[in-house]
Amino acid sequence: DVTKDYDLKFYNQETIIGGKNLGLSSYPCFNSPDEIGLNMINLGFNLVNLATNHTMDKGIRGASYSANFWHTKENVLAVGSYRNLEERNNIEIREINGISYALLSYTYGTNGIVVPAGYEYLVNVWPVDSYAKYNAYKTQVQKDVESVRNKADVVMVSMHWGTEYQLGATNAYQRDAATFLSSLGVDVIIGTHPHVVQPIEFVNDTLVIYSLGNF
């Protein structure tokens, strides 16, 4: 009932859907069943973030299964994890009610699990732990945004960031990233990861939802 009247319905798939052959599992390395995703699609959700700190919980096999699951679903725009480099770099622009839009997605990290070389397309990481890496990925983020900014009416970015359970407050990484994305002309930033509600504000002309919290 809450979402039925909306055209675009976003949610964050915190845990991967990695396939039953890898075994369902909970904390600290999650693997969720296909039915989770299928049920969310049946509820009408059509924008899905896949870039989280748990994307690599089940390694290449799990992340690949998840990417294949989501990118074969009709009328769903899943972002942040992909089946190959070409798919990752081919940022989709879609249209609804005559309004074109794009959704990008990044996570601060993957809980220390290293993304194997050559498989970077499995998860968009914008790291917080290394200044050099942070700026290198910042360049990639800029390329991503600029590739769609003049083609889409609305550019949205899903950011998996922040400090878990930091209710009503933000950290330096969030504020810096929000300012940077705003400077690129991003219209909306949708934050996840802290699991609690954090402020909503405008940074220049960018609407920043720092953390949706848990529904």
Buried (B, 14 or more C-beta within 10 A) or exposed (E): EEBEEEEBBBBBBBBBBBBEEBEEBEEEBBBBEBEEBEEBBEEEBBBBBBBBBBBBBBBEEBBBBBBEBBBEBEEBBBBBBBBBEEBBEEBEBBEEEEEBBBBBBBBBBBEEBEBEEEBBBBBBBBBBEEEEBBEEBBEBBBEBBEBBBEEBEBBBBBBBBBBEEBEEBBBEBBEEBBEBBBEBBBBBBBBBBBBBBBEEEEBEEBBBBBBBBEE
